[in-house]
Amino acid sequence: MDLTYEQQKLSNGFKNICGIDEAGRGCLAGPLIAGAVIFDLNKTKNASEEVRINDSKQLTPEKRYLAFNWIINNALSWSVGVAHHFEIDKHGLSFANKIAMKRAWKYLKIKPDFIVSDYLAKLSFETPFELIIKGDSKIFSVAAASIIAKVMRDSMMNALAKKYPDYGFEIHKGYGTSLHYAKINELGPCPIHRLSFEPFKAKLF
């Protein structure tokens, strides 16, 4: 994956092209995190051979961490936005996803003049933008944003695992694994579970 898409937008007159993506949408517990990143396209070159920029789900934790460090050291600006479990319960997952993405955009120190995001229905920005299906596997900046989101979310879940040590959050990161379901069945939900999700409403653990 390279910066071809971003370079094309640069040639169209845009300067600060921002990629946005999220992590944690399908989890049963914890926050949803969105990442945003802008590269200086006049200076930034593709990552080195040992660092792979791709959809975060396609990378091992070790490769993601290497990529994360490369991104934050080479980005012109980067940020994260958080939608907490209680916001997901209150507003619904889709709207909370938009909240996280808008917060990531808002917290950038340098404001973009063009945004490219992984596709999310009815997502819009005041800035010119494009939503691309599976953008995290096609567009360099979106892939980089997915890595930021995933690494930051994993770090938050590791911290929450210390607060709620009996659920194994450091292992499954809040996703609906057999271990996670077993822990919910044994202990019931804890304060960071998304109680609006179907397994909790139907009590099917």
Protein Blocks (a to p, Z undefined) as FASTA:
>chain_A
ZZklmmmmmmnopabdcddddehklpcgdcdddddddddfklmccddfklccddfklpcf
klmmmmmmmmmmmpfbdcdddddfklmmmnojklmmmmmmmmmmmmpmbdcfbdcdddde
hiacfbdcdddehklmmbmklmmmmmmmmmmmmmmmmmmmmmmmmnommmnnopacfklm
mmmmmnopafkbcfkbmklmnopZZ
